[in-house]
């Protein structure tokens, strides 16, 4: 009997338990590939794997919206129609 195990029968976890981290990886909404959110270049890291998927799916990027300025309307005077 070993002093490390104290007589308990310890078994290695099954493969599914060891690879549980891989299973929990989110999948990109656009391309359906698993990715690490910390490596994503998208502003919506938990939804898209990259900036290009975000741009392709939404048609714009969240970072672009943050820096967007509203276009000023030209002052149009009412023209009297005769």
Secondary structure, 3 states (H helix, E strand, C coil): CCCCCCCCCCCCCCHHHHCHHHHCCCECCCCCCECCHHHCCCCCCCCCCCHHHHHHHHCCCHHHHHCCCCCCCCCCCCCCCC
